[in-house]
């Protein structure tokens, strides 16, 4: 167990250094200050410049999965900005839905995730973290279902917990029902 902890700590330290020194995997800059200078300020009550908000997608994302992710992201962004009950899901977590979507990082699920997490899910996000691993099975879903998954994962990015890790939290299915209802999906 001690060796695994040291390896995990080294991996986490390496990832921290990769992301916050200004370079994402693949060599693209992730400089928050520079990104803020390039993108207009948008609050969730305004639809001005929403077309300029795009998801950050890792370059190794398979093209069909990227296409589905982009379509779902556009719908998710539209619902978060235009449907008050959808925006309120983030407000209850003291987060802004648009900002949460803008700061998400989308990676293709690894082969190990594809044979574990992806057997029962379309994506995975750790509570409070920006990276979301997208499963290949999202390719065959509708754009609206992809949007529901993206919002679900963005809520985890904003701090929403889930059963079984938090026994007092909602289950994944209950979160999906809530997002579908409150975001008109």
RAKAFEN-V950578 format. One line per field, one symbol per residue. ss: DSSP state (2 for helix, 1 for strand, 0 for the rest). burial: I if it has 9 or more other C-alpha atoms within 8 Angstrom, else O. Layout:
ss = ???
burial = ???
//
This chain:
ss = 02222222222222222222001000001002222222000000000002220001100000222222222222222222220222222220000022222200111100222200222000111000001111022222002222222222222220000000000000022222222222000
burial = OOOOOOOOOOOOOOOOOIIIOIIIOOOOOIIOOOIIOOOOOIOIOOIOOOOOOOIIIIOOIOOOIIOIIIIIIIIIIOIIIOIOOIIOIIIOIOIIIIOIIIIIIIIIIOOOIIOOIIOOOIIIIIIIIIIIIIIIOIOOOOIIIIIIIIIIIIIIIIIIIIIOOOOOIIIOOOIIOOIIOIIOI
//
